[in-house]
Amino acid sequence: MAENYTDPSGNTQAFRAFAANTADTPAESSSRTGLIVGVAVLVVLLIAVAGWIALS
């Protein structure tokens, strides 16, 4: 850990600045939707390939 690390809970002003910066994170939820869809497509593809191999 860096020696210059400042704990955001150390004082009220630093904590408020930290909390204000993390309030902008809901944009990550939209990228998570793409990840979930991608994983679901991959799982379906793997099941289809496994079924095709099992039947051949």
TIMI-2910 file (N, C-alpha, C, CB; in pm, 1 decimal, decimal comma, always signed):
<rs>
+----------+----------+----------+----------+----------+----------+----------+----------+----------+----------+----------+----------+------+
!      n_x !      n_y !      n_z !     ca_x !     ca_y !     ca_z !      c_x !      c_y !      c_z !     cb_x !     cb_y !     cb_z ! resn !
+----------+----------+----------+----------+----------+----------+----------+----------+----------+----------+----------+----------+------+
!    +84,7 !   -116,6 !     +0,0 !     +0,0 !     +0,0 !     +0,0 !    +89,8 !   +123,6 !     +0,0 !    -96,7 !     -0,5 !   +122,0 !  Met !
!    +46,5 !   +226,5 !    -66,8 !   +124,1 !   +348,9 !    -75,9 !   +132,0 !   +419,2 !    +59,6 !    +63,6 !   +442,1 !   -180,5 !  Ala !
!   +241,5 !   +487,8 !    +82,9 !   +257,3 !   +559,7 !   +209,2 !   +167,3 !   +682,3 !   +215,1 !   +402,7 !   +601,0 !   +228,8 !  Glu !
!   +126,1 !   +733,8 !   +100,2 !    +43,9 !   +854,6 !    +95,8 !   -105,5 !   +823,7 !   +101,5 !    +74,8 !   +933,3 !    -29,7 !  Asn !
!   -142,7 !   +701,1 !   +130,6 !   -284,0 !   +663,7 !   +133,9 !   -355,4 !   +739,9 !   +245,0 !   -300,0 !   +511,1 !   +154,1 !  Tyr !
!   -468,7 !   +800,4 !   +209,9 !   -550,4 !   +871,8 !   +306,9 !   -682,4 !   +798,2 !   +321,9 !   -573,2 !  +1019,8 !   +263,9 !  Thr !
!   -712,1 !   +756,9 !   +441,3 !   -835,8 !   +686,5 !   +468,6 !   -952,7 !   +783,5 !   +452,7 !   -833,9 !   +624,1 !   +610,6 !  Asp !
!  -1049,1 !   +755,1 !   +360,9 !  -1159,8 !   +849,0 !   +340,6 !  -1248,8 !   +864,9 !   +462,8 !  -1243,4 !   +804,3 !   +224,6 !  Pro !
!  -1242,7 !   +771,3 !   +556,0 !  -1324,3 !   +785,6 !   +676,0 !  -1250,2 !   +863,2 !   +784,9 !  -1365,5 !   +648,1 !   +728,5 !  Ser !
!  -1130,2 !   +912,1 !   +752,2 !  -1049,3 !   +983,1 !   +850,3 !  -1111,4 !  +1113,8 !   +895,9 !   -914,0 !  +1009,8 !   +794,2 !  Gly !
!  -1177,6 !  +1184,3 !   +807,0 !  -1248,2 !  +1305,0 !   +847,8 !  -1373,5 !  +1320,7 !   +762,0 !  -1156,5 !  +1430,3 !   +835,7 !  Asn !
!  -1463,0 !  +1405,0 !   +804,3 !  -1592,9 !  +1417,9 !   +738,6 !  -1581,0 !  +1470,5 !   +596,6 !  -1682,5 !  +1508,9 !   +818,7 !  Thr !
!  -1494,7 !  +1565,9 !   +573,4 !  -1481,3 !  +1624,4 !   +440,0 !  -1428,0 !  +1521,8 !   +340,2 !  -1388,9 !  +1746,7 !   +444,3 !  Gln !
!  -1329,6 !  +1444,0 !   +379,7 !  -1275,0 !  +1342,0 !   +290,5 !  -1378,9 !  +1233,2 !   +263,3 !  -1147,6 !  +1280,1 !   +351,0 !  Ala !
!  -1457,2 !  +1197,8 !   +364,7 !  -1559,1 !  +1095,5 !   +344,6 !  -1668,8 !  +1145,1 !   +250,9 !  -1619,2 !  +1053,3 !   +478,6 !  Phe !
!  -1709,7 !  +1268,1 !   +265,0 !  -1813,6 !  +1322,7 !   +175,9 !  -1764,1 !  +1327,2 !    +31,8 !  -1855,8 !  +1464,1 !   +221,7 !  Arg !
!  -1638,1 !  +1362,9 !    +11,9 !  -1581,7 !  +1363,8 !   -123,4 !  -1576,9 !  +1222,3 !   -179,0 !  -1440,4 !  +1426,4 !   -123,7 !  Ala !
!  -1539,2 !  +1125,5 !    -96,2 !  -1535,5 !   +985,3 !   -137,8 !  -1675,6 !   +935,6 !   -172,9 !  -1474,2 !   +897,9 !    -26,8 !  Phe !
!  -1773,7 !   +967,6 !    -90,7 !  -1910,8 !   +924,6 !   -115,1 !  -1967,4 !   +989,0 !   -240,8 !  -1998,8 !   +957,7 !     +4,8 !  Ala !
!  -1930,9 !  +1112,3 !   -267,2 !  -1979,3 !  +1181,1 !   -387,2 !  -1920,2 !  +1117,5 !   -512,7 !  -1944,0 !  +1331,3 !   -381,9 !  Ala !
!  -1797,0 !  +1070,3 !   -506,6 !  -1734,1 !  +1006,0 !   -622,0 !  -1794,1 !   +870,1 !   -650,4 !  -1585,3 !   +992,3 !   -599,9 !  Asn !
!  -1834,1 !   +795,9 !   -549,7 !  -1888,9 !   +662,4 !   -571,0 !  -2036,5 !   +666,6 !   -606,8 !  -1868,7 !   +577,4 !   -447,6 !  Thr !
!  -2100,8 !   +782,0 !   -598,3 !  -2243,0 !   +792,2 !   -632,5 !  -2264,1 !   +782,8 !   -783,0 !  -2301,6 !   +923,7 !   -579,6 !  Ala !
!  -2157,5 !   +797,3 !   -862,7 !  -2169,2 !   +793,6 !  -1007,9 !  -2149,7 !   +653,6 !  -1065,6 !  -2069,2 !   +887,7 !  -1069,1 !  Asp !
!  -2151,8 !   +549,3 !   -985,7 !  -2124,5 !   +414,4 !  -1033,2 !  -2241,9 !   +339,6 !  -1096,3 !  -2074,4 !   +335,5 !   -921,8 !  Thr !
!  -2366,8 !   +386,1 !  -1095,3 !  -2472,5 !   +307,7 !  -1158,3 !  -2451,5 !   +281,6 !  -1307,3 !  -2602,4 !   +376,7 !  -1139,2 !  Pro !
!  -2361,9 !   +351,1 !  -1373,1 !  -2334,7 !   +327,3 !  -1514,0 !  -2274,6 !   +188,9 !  -1536,1 !  -2241,0 !   +434,4 !  -1568,4 !  Ala !
!  -2214,4 !   +130,6 !  -1432,8 !  -2155,9 !     -2,0 !  -1444,8 !  -2262,6 !   -110,4 !  -1461,0 !  -2069,9 !    -31,7 !  -1323,4 !  Glu !
!  -2381,3 !    -86,5 !  -1413,9 !  -2485,8 !   -187,9 !  -1423,5 !  -2523,0 !   -216,6 !  -1568,0 !  -2608,8 !   -144,1 !  -1346,4 !  Ser !
!  -2513,0 !   -117,2 !  -1656,9 !  -2545,1 !   -141,0 !  -1796,9 !  -2439,9 !   -230,4 !  -1862,1 !  -2556,2 !     -8,1 !  -1872,5 !  Ser !
!  -2313,9 !   -216,4 !  -1823,9 !  -2211,6 !   -303,3 !  -1879,9 !  -2225,2 !   -444,2 !  -1823,4 !  -2071,5 !   -247,3 !  -1851,4 !  Ser !
!  -2279,1 !   -456,6 !  -1705,6 !  -2300,4 !   -587,1 !  -1645,3 !  -2407,5 !   -665,4 !  -1722,2 !  -2340,7 !   -571,7 !  -1497,7 !  Arg !
!  -2505,1 !   -595,4 !  -1776,9 !  -2608,9 !   -660,5 !  -1855,3 !  -2548,1 !   -726,0 !  -1979,0 !  -2717,8 !   -559,3 !  -1895,8 !  Thr !
!  -2458,1 !   -657,0 !  -2044,9 !  -2390,2 !   -714,5 !  -2161,0 !  -2309,1 !   -836,0 !  -2123,4 !  -2300,7 !   -611,8 !  -2226,3 !  Gly !
!  -2245,5 !   -832,2 !  -2008,1 !  -2167,4 !   -946,4 !  -1960,8 !  -2257,5 !  -1066,4 !  -1934,6 !  -2090,0 !   -909,6 !  -1833,4 !  Leu !
!  -2370,6 !  -1043,7 !  -1871,8 !  -2463,7 !  -1152,9 !  -1841,4 !  -2517,5 !  -1214,2 !  -1970,7 !  -2580,6 !  -1102,0 !  -1753,2 !  Ile !
!  -2552,7 !  -1131,5 !  -2067,2 !  -2601,8 !  -1181,3 !  -2195,3 !  -2492,5 !  -1261,2 !  -2265,5 !  -2649,6 !  -1064,7 !  -2284,8 !  Val !
!  -2370,1 !  -1212,1 !  -2262,6 !  -2258,5 !  -1282,8 !  -2325,1 !  -2233,9 !  -1418,5 !  -2262,0 !  -2133,0 !  -1199,6 !  -2316,8 !  Gly !
!  -2238,9 !  -1425,4 !  -2130,3 !  -2218,8 !  -1552,7 !  -2060,1 !  -2333,2 !  -1648,8 !  -2091,2 !  -2208,0 !  -1530,0 !  -1907,3 !  Val !
!  -2455,7 !  -1597,9 !  -2097,6 !  -2570,1 !  -1683,7 !  -2129,0 !  -2557,4 !  -1741,8 !  -2269,9 !  -2701,9 !  -1604,8 !  -2115,7 !  Ala !
!  -2515,5 !  -1659,2 !  -2365,9 !  -2497,0 !  -1707,3 !  -2502,7 !  -2387,5 !  -1812,9 !  -2506,4 !  -2462,6 !  -1590,5 !  -2597,7 !  Val !
!  -2279,9 !  -1791,3 !  -2432,8 !  -2170,3 !  -1888,4 !  -2428,5 !  -2216,2 !  -2021,0 !  -2369,4 !  -2053,0 !  -1832,9 !  -2347,3 !  Leu !
!  -2294,8 !  -2016,4 !  -2263,6 !  -2345,1 !  -2139,2 !  -2201,1 !  -2434,6 !  -2215,2 !  -2297,9 !  -2422,2 !  -2106,9 !  -2071,4 !  Val !
!  -2524,0 !  -2145,5 !  -2366,1 !  -2612,6 !  -2211,0 !  -2463,4 !  -2530,1 !  -2273,8 !  -2575,2 !  -2714,6 !  -2109,6 !  -2522,1 !  Val !
!  -2428,5 !  -2202,4 !  -2621,0 !  -2342,4 !  -2254,3 !  -2726,3 !  -2269,2 !  -2380,3 !  -2680,0 !  -2241,8 !  -2147,4 !  -2770,0 !  Leu !
!  -2217,5 !  -2379,8 !  -2558,8 !  -2147,0 !  -2497,0 !  -2506,6 !  -2240,5 !  -2616,8 !  -2492,1 !  -2082,8 !  -2464,5 !  -2371,7 !  Leu !
!  -2361,8 !  -2592,9 !  -2447,9 !  -2459,5 !  -2701,7 !  -2435,1 !  -2494,0 !  -2758,0 !  -2572,4 !  -2587,6 !  -2652,3 !  -2363,8 !  Ile !
!  -2509,8 !  -2670,6 !  -2671,7 !  -2540,8 !  -2716,3 !  -2807,1 !  -2426,1 !  -2799,0 !  -2864,3 !  -2570,4 !  -2596,8 !  -2898,5 !  Ala !
!  -2303,4 !  -2755,8 !  -2843,8 !  -2188,0 !  -2831,4 !  -2893,8 !  -2177,8 !  -2965,3 !  -2822,5 !  -2057,4 !  -2750,9 !  -2875,2 !  Val !
!  -2198,7 !  -2967,1 !  -2691,3 !  -2192,2 !  -3092,0 !  -2616,0 !  -2302,2 !  -3188,1 !  -2661,5 !  -2204,4 !  -3064,4 !  -2465,0 !  Ala !
!  -2421,5 !  -3138,5 !  -2689,2 !  -2530,7 !  -3222,7 !  -2739,3 !  -2500,6 !  -3275,5 !  -2877,1 !  -2661,4 !  -3145,4 !  -2741,6 !  Gly !
!  -2443,3 !  -3192,7 !  -2961,7 !  -2408,0 !  -3235,8 !  -3098,6 !  -2301,7 !  -3346,0 !  -3096,0 !  -2356,7 !  -3115,3 !  -3181,7 !  Trp !
!  -2203,2 !  -3329,0 !  -3007,5 !  -2098,0 !  -3430,9 !  -2994,7 !  -2156,7 !  -3559,8 !  -2937,5 !  -1982,1 !  -3379,6 !  -2904,6 !  Ile !
!  -2246,0 !  -3550,8 !  -2841,3 !  -2304,1 !  -3669,5 !  -2780,2 !  -2390,7 !  -3746,6 !  -2878,6 !  -2385,8 !  -3631,2 !  -2658,5 !  Ala !
!  -2455,8 !  -3677,7 !  -2971,5 !  -2543,9 !  -3745,8 !  -3065,6 !  -2471,5 !  -3797,2 !  -3189,3 !  -2654,1 !  -3653,4 !  -3107,3 !  Leu !
!  -2346,7 !  -3754,7 !  -3210,9 !  -2277,0 !  -3801,6 !  -3330,5 !  -2194,3 !  -3925,4 !  -3307,2 !  -2189,5 !  -3694,1 !  -3383,4 !  Ser !
+----------+----------+----------+----------+----------+----------+----------+----------+----------+----------+----------+----------+------+
</rs>
